[in-house]
Amino acid sequence: MKKILVTGGLGYIGSHAVVELVNNGFEPIIVDNLSNSYAGVYSWLGEILGHKPLYYQVNCADKDGFREVFKANNHIKGVIHFAAFKSVSGSVAQPILYYQNNLDSLLTLLELMNEYGIGNLVFSSSCTVYGVPEGGIQVDENSTLQKPNCPYGQTKLISEQIISDVVATCEIKAAVLRYFNPIGADVSAKIGELPIGRPDNLVPFITQTAIGLRDKLSIFGNDYDTQDGTCIRDFIHVSDLANAHVKALEYLDKQEGSVSVFNLGTGKGCSVMELVKTFESVTGEKLNYEFVPRRAGDIPAIYANADKSNRVLNWSCKYSLEDSLSSAWKWQKHLKDINFEIKL
Ligand code: UD1
């Protein structure tokens, strides 16, 4: 079985990727320092998979500690690098922490991949690298990259540059995946999005409000130049997104050298209001919400052209927006059923 190192493998997207890897015959090895994830996710993964994958509690920026993982595991075929801080507001408040963590981890990983002759890297990037899109709100991989509006976004843009520079000098091949907005939860409802503290992202805020953990959802801005005045995003089921990582690994295996970039989205724009209404209709829950002024730094509208991923990776989404939102709701209810204490 092909061993794949999954950094950040206990996080939201990482844990769903671990499931997809096992379902597709890979052997994931998880590296996570629990800086932004719950230790319980490891047991829940064990319940879903019927066994617990190998797991190391290590910070990827700690070269000596991380090297031990490489030393202990021969024949690692590839790495999926999720481990990074991802809060836009957190990065504005603590830029040094964000640059240090996100860039040091990547640089250390690249160094160790070189040292141990590991050739395939799948990297988590973000649509934030497109900034406020020029020339239309649907972006493809050739759309102009813009200066992101926060240090978090900058770390993704700089990381893409680092990867491209490094790959030019060594045997590493890389697939850079630009995520749009992942939502939803595994079909088992045993893993899902589990932010620590007040969620920045829309869907966990919605489900926490619907279940009574929060008073109301604030919708940031209803005066954008869109059909209903709210922002437009491309919301993609996290399991579809996770599956693309498996496809990217398979693709890299057949590649010569270099970096390939892929958008991961549904290819459909959806407004925040549309998402709220869909949540209400699929769950039957009435959501308490209010419109408040725009959130600083929000992009008015963006969604993916995912044709390249569909064609080159032979990948497509199988879940609808309705599936995504009902799975997110099932997950939130599951947490309540097991009396899980969410750090609010
Ligand atoms: C942004 C980045 C994304 C990054 C993510 C990390 C862009 C286009 N996207 O996602 O690349 O990976 O941050 O967290 O830069 N909203 C509300 N009320 C809330 C929360 C959100 O109205 O309580 C609205 C936002 O204004 C936005 C939409 O919901 O219009 C989605 O917000 P969010 O889930 O935070 O994701 P992005 O900001 O799109």
Residues whose N, C-alpha, C, O or C-beta is under 5 A from the ligand:
A	BS01	UD1	K86 S87 V88 S126 C127 T128 Y179 D200 N201 L202 F205 S218 I219 F220 C231 V272 R295 D298 I299
